[in-house]
Amino acid sequence: DAKTTQPPSMDCAEGRAANLPCNHSTISGNEYVYWYRQIHSQGPQYIIHGLKNNETNEMASLIITEDRKSSTLILPHATLRDTAVYYCIVREGKARGGSNYKLTFGKGTLLTVNP
Amino acid sequence: GAGVSQSPSNKVTEKGKDVELRCDPISGHTALYWYRQSLGQGLEFLIYFQGNSAPDKSGLPSDRFSAERTGGSVSTLTIQRTQQEDSAVYLCASSSGSGTSYEQYFGPGTRLTVT
């Protein structure tokens, strides 16, 4: 998997948008950007993924730069329950008999949503 | 719909005893993964099942660890002669294994404590 760089921590006020950046300057053409999060004492939770177009679902929006070297996860209206470690990873989308299905998380960004 | 479920949620066992951890994946998901996460650490891949293919056991740390998946659905991870270093949260995930991306959906985990 290509290396990603995220800030170790961020704070956000409840009700405001949380914008979490991720750098992935060595991403290759067939690698997707995935975001997961892990709330304390829970299993990781898939949030969203994208290849090159911006994506939106019920949880978040993903903005990928045109050169694909960085992306931003946006939680439009952060709540206290969004406090978690957020992981940005890049990987091939489809298993091709190799081991690319194995998820590995880096340090991630600890997002703290404050009341 | 129902997510991935795991049981028990917590297990305390004495060193040297055997334990079995159970995972019920999302119905219809053909891929199933076991990971473990030690306190403050990232995910450690253990084993991967995909349909009727031979499982990828490359992440199992020793021959005390084994896993099976019966009928392509429920999976059991067995740890024999447990050691204190086996203490961790054991996470199960499943994915549909179709389409262009393989997002994984995690269960809540089983917290194993070996005393």
Contacts between the chains, C-beta under 8 A, distances in Angstrom:
chain1	res1	chain2	res2	distance
A	32	B	101	5.9
A	34	B	101	7.9
A	34	B	103	6.9
A	42	B	108	6.1
A	42	B	109	7.5
A	43	B	4	7.8
A	43	B	91	5.1
A	43	B	93	7.6
A	43	B	106	3.5
A	43	B	107	5.6
A	43	B	108	5.3
A	43	B	109	5.0
A	44	B	43	7.3
A	44	B	91	7.3
A	44	B	93	7.8
A	44	B	104	8.0
A	44	B	106	4.9
A	45	B	106	6.8
A	46	B	103	4.5
A	46	B	104	6.5
A	46	B	105	6.0
A	46	B	106	7.8
A	49	B	101	5.7
A	49	B	103	6.1
A	93	B	100	4.8
A	93	B	101	4.1
A	93	B	102	7.0
A	94	B	99	7.9
A	94	B	100	5.7
A	94	B	101	7.1
A	94	B	102	6.9
A	95	B	50	7.7
A	95	B	97	7.6
A	95	B	102	6.2
A	99	B	56	7.1
A	99	B	58	7.3
A	101	B	31	7.1
A	101	B	33	7.3
A	101	B	48	6.1
A	101	B	95	7.8
A	101	B	102	5.8
A	101	B	104	8.0
A	102	B	33	7.9
A	102	B	45	4.3
A	102	B	48	7.2
A	102	B	59	7.3
A	103	B	33	7.7
A	103	B	35	7.3
A	103	B	43	5.8
A	103	B	45	7.3
A	103	B	93	7.7
A	103	B	104	6.1
A	104	B	42	6.6
A	104	B	43	6.3
A	104	B	45	7.5
A	105	B	42	4.6
A	105	B	43	5.3
A	106	B	42	7.2
